[in-house]
Amino acid sequence: VRVQIVEWSLESGVTVATDVTSVSGDLSSGITEAHGATVTTDNTWLYAKCNHATAGLEQIALKVTFDATNITMTRHTTTNDYTSSVGWQLVTFPEDICYQYTETLGSLDTSTTETITSVTTENSILAGTNNCTGTGTSYGKQVLAIYFSDSTTITTERSYAGQSTENSLSVVDFSSWNHSPNVMFLAQL
């Protein structure tokens, strides 16, 4: 269970675009949906979670990214027609305090690190999605632990290898923002 609650004052200038998108079919090249917000990758944080009609490894591995106009959802598979609902939020700040990263774990890797722009980890939040190849119920191959190992490194770990994964990471560093959130609560199990 992961819970994240962040509340800002109305004067902060923060906006949130949110939707639930149903996707199916060949997602190997990505399916895009216009998000309708005015964003850049420097001032916007992406948080996405998915619900899947079929619960195999290949089916639940869905990477979600964004750009100035679209949300993109990608799977490795090209041959199967799986249905997923993707709930996403784009939180846009009036200042450039966000960072987006993409990383890959090879088929033999159980961990990797990503060098990032220096952040104040105790004032930062991190979210990620990923996709991977494979079938069956070997969830450890794509279920990831993603965390700040220090101010310039994100570490991604999984319980065992077998398939490669592509990971999308989204970071927001509140320490460089001129407004403080009223409430921030983060929990992960």
Residue, then its C-alpha position, 0 to 999 in steps of 0.5 A: v500500500r502506498v499513500q501520498i497526500v500533499e495539500w497546498s494553499l490556494e495561493s500556491g499556483v499548483t494545478v492538478a490534471t487527472d483522469v483514468t484511461s482504459v487501454s488495450g491492444d498493442l501498446s509496444s509503441g505506446i498509446t497516447e492520450a492528450h492530457g489537456a494541461t499546460v505542462t513542462t517536464d521541469n515543473t510537473w510531477l507524474y503519479a500513475k497507478c494501474n488496474h489490470a483485467t489479467a494479472g500475469l507479469e506481462q499484463i501488469a507491466l505498464k510504463v506511463t510517461f508524459d510530455a507537454t501534450n500527452i500521457t503515453m502508456t507502453r508495454h513490451t508485448t506486441t502480440n496480446d490484447y490486455t486491458s488496463s485502466v490507468g489512473w494518472q495525475l499531473v501535478t504542475f507547480p509554478e516553478d521548475i522543481c521536477y525531474q523526469y528520468t528513464e532507466t533500464l534493468g537488463s535481463l540479468d540485473t536485480s538493481t541499477t542506479e540512476t544519477i540525478t540532479s541533486v535533490t534534498t531527499e527529505n523534501s522530495i518525493l519519487a514515483g515510478t512505473n515500468n514495463c517488462t517482457g515475460t509471462g506468467t506470475s513471476y512478479g518479482k521480475q518487474v515489481l520494483a523498490i525505487y528510492f533515493s540512496d543519496s541526494t544524487t542517486i535513485t536506486t531501483e531493485r527487484s527480487y530477481a532477474g529474468q526479463s529486462t525492464e524500462n522504468s519511468l521515474s518522476v521526482v519533485d524536490f520541494s526544497s527549491w520551491n518558494h511555497s511550503p505544502n500545508v500537509m505532506f504524508l507519504a507511506q509505502l508498504 
